[in-house]
Amino acid sequence: MESEAFEDIQKGADPLRTAKDLAAGAAGGMAQVLLDIVKVRLQTTTQYSGAQECAAKILKHEGASAFYKGTLTPLIGIGACVSVQFGAFHQARRKLEELNKKKYADVSLSYGQYFMAGSFAGVTNSVLSGPIEHVRIRLQAQPHGAGRLYSGPIDCVKKLSAHQGALRGLYRGQAVTILREAQAYGAWFMAFEYMMNKDAQRNKIKREDMSAAKVAAYGGLAGEVLWLSSYPFDVIKSKMQTDGFGENQKFSSMRDCFKKTYAIEGVLGFWKGIGPTLMRAMPVSAGTFVTVELAMKALG
């Protein structure tokens, strides 16, 4: 196992290896979009009693196409986001393996180090995910019909930039986005690596020989870990990214948003919409990891 890992370190110095990681990540990115509108509506409004009522009312009043609201932006950017996540994770992993080799003569990463590598990937990804998700959430949360605020993603970008400038407008809620991404992807990668490594050790097989079914199962469970470990940050992010501007702004900061959410909604306010999120997380995360693993094998 050590010689294989050290060989991977040597490959890590090759820009082609990084390019393959990025390409594999991009291939795994396109599954992560649908039904997100239900989560966002539950997080940012109080007009629905639960996910079933929310979905039914969206379908009744806005039509089936409403479930695709705001999906153009993430569909364009999701491949780039997942590409960055996996590329940054594997780059950080290789750097940590190099440090371990020098210090301990053993390249094996601890699970704390896997979490660090995943957190690095999340923080790196937040540069893209912050504005992409902000635009998506604005489009998903806006009123239907004549009350629409934005005609589409480009119009949304223009109007957000006009309020506070391109940086402050588009990157509203970036502090909590960074916290969410660091926690979420640290837990995501750590959980997946733990389950894959334990299975490989238990069955005395190589990671690359793991069946697609097992990769999917562990990837799906890792998706549940991702959201359970980071969901309150996601709720605050959604609230801040649907907040008004000027005199209509309700939250002055991330801390203020946490305080007001707790004061008005209690602890359960940080978990609104978790049901549909977990239902969506398992197949999406499973599909992402399977696609990435297959792409990495194909790319060599």
C-alpha positions as CSV (number, residue, x, y, z in Angstrom):
1,M,0.0,0.0,0.0
2,E,2.8,2.4,0.9
3,S,4.7,1.9,-2.4
4,E,1.5,2.5,-4.4
5,A,0.8,5.7,-2.4
6,F,4.3,7.0,-2.9
7,E,4.1,6.3,-6.6
8,D,0.9,8.4,-6.6
9,I,2.9,11.2,-4.9
10,Q,5.4,11.1,-7.7
11,K,2.5,11.3,-10.2
12,G,1.2,14.3,-8.3
13,A,4.2,16.4,-9.4
14,D,2.9,15.9,-13.0
15,P,0.5,18.6,-14.2
16,L,-1.2,15.8,-16.2
17,R,-2.2,14.1,-12.9
18,T,-3.9,17.3,-11.7
19,A,-5.6,17.7,-15.1
20,K,-7.0,14.2,-14.8
21,D,-8.3,14.9,-11.3
22,L,-10.0,18.0,-12.6
23,A,-11.5,16.2,-15.6
24,A,-12.8,13.3,-13.4
25,G,-14.4,15.8,-11.0
26,A,-16.1,17.6,-13.9
27,A,-17.5,14.4,-15.1
28,G,-19.1,13.8,-11.7
29,G,-20.7,17.2,-11.4
30,M,-23.8,17.3,-13.5
31,A,-26.1,15.2,-11.2
32,Q,-26.3,17.8,-8.4
33,V,-29.2,20.1,-9.2
34,L,-32.9,18.9,-9.1
35,L,-35.4,19.4,-6.2
36,D,-33.1,22.0,-4.6
37,I,-35.9,24.5,-4.9
38,V,-37.9,22.7,-2.2
39,K,-35.0,22.9,0.2
40,V,-34.5,26.6,-0.4
41,R,-38.2,27.5,-0.1
42,L,-38.4,25.6,3.3
43,Q,-35.2,27.3,4.5
44,T,-36.2,30.9,3.6
45,T,-40.0,31.0,4.1
46,T,-42.6,29.9,6.6
47,Q,-45.6,29.4,4.2
48,Y,-45.2,25.6,4.0
49,S,-45.8,23.0,6.7
50,G,-43.3,20.6,5.1
51,A,-41.6,19.3,2.0
52,Q,-44.7,17.5,0.6
53,E,-46.9,20.6,0.9
54,C,-44.1,22.8,-0.6
55,A,-43.6,20.5,-3.6
56,A,-47.4,20.2,-4.2
57,K,-47.9,24.0,-4.1
58,I,-45.0,24.7,-6.4
59,L,-46.4,22.2,-8.8
60,K,-49.9,23.6,-8.6
61,H,-49.1,27.3,-8.8
62,E,-45.9,27.4,-10.8
63,G,-45.9,24.2,-12.9
64,A,-43.4,21.4,-13.2
65,S,-40.8,23.8,-14.8
66,A,-40.5,25.6,-11.5
67,F,-38.4,22.7,-10.1
68,Y,-35.8,23.7,-12.6
69,K,-35.8,27.4,-11.5
70,G,-32.2,28.7,-11.3
71,T,-30.7,25.4,-12.6
72,L,-29.0,27.0,-15.6
73,T,-26.4,28.7,-13.5
74,P,-25.5,25.5,-11.5
75,L,-25.7,23.3,-14.6
76,I,-23.1,25.6,-16.2
77,G,-21.0,25.8,-13.1
78,I,-21.5,22.5,-11.3
79,G,-18.9,20.6,-13.4
80,A,-16.4,23.3,-12.6
81,C,-17.2,23.2,-8.9
82,V,-16.9,19.4,-8.6
83,S,-13.8,19.5,-10.7
84,V,-12.3,22.0,-8.3
85,Q,-13.4,20.0,-5.3
86,F,-11.7,16.8,-6.4
87,G,-8.7,18.5,-8.0
88,A,-8.0,20.5,-4.8
89,F,-8.7,17.4,-2.6
90,H,-6.2,15.2,-4.4
91,Q,-3.6,18.0,-4.6
92,A,-3.9,18.6,-0.8
93,R,-3.8,14.8,-0.2
94,R,-0.6,14.4,-2.1
95,K,1.0,17.3,-0.3
96,L,0.1,15.8,3.1
97,E,1.5,12.4,1.9
98,E,4.8,14.1,1.0
99,L,4.9,15.6,4.5
100,N,4.1,12.3,6.1
101,K,6.8,10.6,4.1
102,K,9.5,13.1,5.2
103,K,8.4,13.0,8.9
104,Y,7.2,9.5,9.5
105,A,8.5,7.5,6.5
106,D,4.8,6.5,6.0
107,V,2.6,8.2,3.5
108,S,-0.6,7.0,5.0
109,L,-3.0,9.9,5.9
110,S,-4.9,10.0,9.2
111,Y,-8.6,10.7,9.0
112,G,-7.9,14.1,10.5
113,Q,-5.7,14.8,7.5
114,Y,-8.4,13.5,5.1
115,F,-10.7,16.1,6.7
116,M,-8.1,18.8,6.3
117,A,-7.7,17.9,2.6
118,G,-11.4,18.0,2.1
119,S,-11.8,21.3,4.0
120,F,-9.1,22.8,1.7
121,A,-11.1,21.5,-1.3
122,G,-14.2,23.1,0.1
123,V,-12.6,26.5,0.8
124,T,-11.1,26.5,-2.7
125,N,-14.5,25.6,-4.2
126,S,-16.2,28.4,-2.3
127,V,-14.8,31.0,-4.7
128,L,-17.0,29.5,-7.4
129,S,-19.9,28.1,-5.3
130,G,-20.6,31.3,-3.4
131,P,-21.8,33.4,-6.4
132,I,-23.2,30.5,-8.3
133,E,-25.4,29.4,-5.4
134,H,-26.3,33.0,-4.6
135,V,-27.8,33.5,-8.1
136,R,-29.5,30.1,-8.0
137,I,-31.1,30.8,-4.6
138,R,-32.3,34.2,-5.7
139,L,-34.0,32.7,-8.7
140,Q,-35.5,29.9,-6.8
141,A,-36.9,32.1,-4.0
142,Q,-38.3,34.9,-6.1
143,P,-42.1,35.4,-6.5
144,H,-43.8,33.7,-9.4
145,G,-45.4,35.5,-12.3
146,A,-45.7,39.2,-12.4
147,G,-43.8,39.6,-9.1
148,R,-40.6,38.2,-10.5
149,L,-37.5,40.2,-9.6
150,Y,-35.1,38.6,-12.1
151,S,-35.8,37.5,-15.7
152,G,-32.9,35.0,-15.6
153,P,-29.4,34.4,-14.2
154,I,-27.7,37.2,-16.2
155,D,-30.3,39.7,-15.1
156,C,-29.8,38.5,-11.5
157,V,-26.0,39.0,-11.7
158,K,-26.5,42.5,-13.1
159,K,-29.0,43.5,-10.4
160,L,-27.0,42.0,-7.5
161,S,-23.8,43.8,-8.8
162,A,-25.7,47.1,-9.1
163,H,-26.7,47.0,-5.4
164,Q,-23.3,46.7,-3.7
165,G,-20.8,46.2,-6.5
166,A,-19.8,42.9,-8.2
167,L,-17.8,41.7,-5.2
168,R,-20.1,42.5,-2.2
169,G,-23.3,41.9,-4.2
170,L,-22.5,38.6,-5.7
171,Y,-20.5,37.3,-2.7
172,R,-23.0,38.1,0.0
173,G,-23.0,35.4,2.6
174,Q,-19.4,34.3,1.6
175,A,-18.2,34.0,5.2
176,V,-20.8,31.4,6.1
177,T,-20.3,29.8,2.7
178,I,-16.7,29.2,3.5
179,L,-17.6,27.7,6.9
180,R,-20.2,25.5,5.3
181,E,-17.8,24.3,2.5
182,A,-14.9,23.6,4.8
183,Q,-17.1,21.5,7.2
184,A,-19.1,19.9,4.5
185,Y,-16.3,18.7,2.2
186,G,-14.0,17.9,5.1
187,A,-16.7,15.5,6.4
188,W,-17.6,14.3,2.9
189,F,-14.2,13.2,1.8
190,M,-13.2,11.9,5.2
191,A,-16.4,9.7,5.5
192,F,-15.9,8.3,1.9
193,E,-12.2,7.5,2.4
194,Y,-12.9,5.9,5.8
195,M,-15.6,3.6,4.4
196,M,-13.6,2.7,1.3
197,N,-10.4,2.1,3.2
198,K,-12.1,-0.1,5.8
199,D,-13.8,-2.2,3.2
200,A,-10.5,-2.6,1.2
201,Q,-8.7,-3.7,4.4
202,R,-11.5,-6.0,5.5
203,N,-11.7,-7.8,2.2
204,K,-8.0,-7.5,1.4
205,I,-8.6,-5.9,-2.0
206,K,-7.2,-2.8,-3.8
207,R,-9.3,0.4,-3.8
208,E,-9.5,0.3,-7.6
209,D,-11.0,-3.2,-7.5
210,M,-14.0,-2.0,-5.5
211,S,-17.3,-2.7,-7.2
212,A,-19.3,0.3,-8.5
213,A,-22.2,-0.8,-6.2
214,K,-19.9,-0.3,-3.1
215,V,-18.6,3.0,-4.4
216,A,-22.1,4.1,-4.8
217,A,-23.2,3.0,-1.4
218,Y,-20.3,4.6,0.4
219,G,-20.6,7.7,-1.7
220,G,-24.3,8.0,-0.9
221,L,-23.6,7.6,2.8
222,A,-20.9,10.2,2.6
223,G,-23.5,12.6,1.1
224,E,-25.7,12.1,4.2
225,V,-22.7,12.9,6.4
226,L,-21.9,16.0,4.4
227,W,-25.4,17.5,5.0
228,L,-25.9,16.4,8.6
229,S,-22.6,17.9,9.6
230,S,-23.1,21.3,7.8
231,Y,-26.8,21.9,7.4
232,P,-27.2,24.8,9.9
233,F,-24.5,26.8,8.0
234,D,-26.5,26.1,4.7
235,V,-29.7,27.5,6.3
236,I,-28.0,30.7,7.3
237,K,-26.4,31.0,3.9
238,S,-29.7,30.7,2.2
239,K,-31.3,33.3,4.5
240,M,-28.5,35.8,3.9
241,Q,-28.6,35.2,0.1
242,T,-32.3,35.8,-0.1
243,D,-32.2,38.9,2.2
244,G,-33.2,42.3,0.9
245,F,-31.0,45.3,0.3
246,G,-30.9,48.7,2.0
247,E,-34.0,49.3,4.3
248,N,-35.3,45.8,3.4
249,Q,-32.2,44.0,4.7
250,K,-33.0,41.9,7.8
251,F,-29.6,40.5,8.7
252,S,-26.5,42.7,9.2
253,S,-24.1,39.8,9.4
254,M,-23.7,36.0,9.7
255,R,-23.8,36.3,13.5
256,D,-26.9,38.4,13.4
257,C,-28.6,35.9,11.2
258,F,-27.7,33.0,13.6
259,K,-29.1,35.0,16.5
260,K,-32.4,36.1,14.9
261,T,-33.0,32.6,13.5
262,Y,-32.6,31.0,16.9
263,A,-34.7,33.8,18.6
264,I,-37.6,33.4,16.1
265,E,-37.5,29.7,15.1
266,G,-35.5,28.0,17.9
267,V,-33.1,25.1,17.2
268,L,-35.4,23.5,14.7
269,G,-35.0,26.6,12.5
270,F,-31.5,25.5,11.6
271,W,-32.9,22.2,10.3
272,K,-35.8,23.3,8.1
273,G,-35.7,21.4,4.8
274,I,-33.3,18.7,5.9
275,G,-35.7,15.9,4.8
276,P,-35.7,16.6,1.1
277,T,-32.0,17.5,1.3
278,L,-31.1,14.0,2.7
279,M,-33.4,12.3,0.2
280,R,-31.6,14.1,-2.6
281,A,-28.1,13.7,-1.1
282,M,-27.7,10.0,-1.3
283,P,-28.3,9.4,-5.0
284,V,-26.5,12.6,-6.0
285,S,-23.4,11.9,-3.9
286,A,-23.4,8.2,-5.0
287,G,-23.6,9.2,-8.6
288,T,-20.8,11.8,-8.2
289,F,-18.4,9.4,-6.6
290,V,-19.2,6.6,-9.1
291,T,-18.8,8.9,-12.0
292,V,-15.5,10.3,-10.7
293,E,-14.1,6.8,-9.9
294,L,-15.0,5.6,-13.4
295,A,-13.6,8.7,-15.0
296,M,-10.3,8.4,-13.1
297,K,-10.0,4.7,-14.2
298,A,-10.7,5.7,-17.8
299,L,-8.2,8.5,-17.7
300,G,-5.6,6.3,-16.1
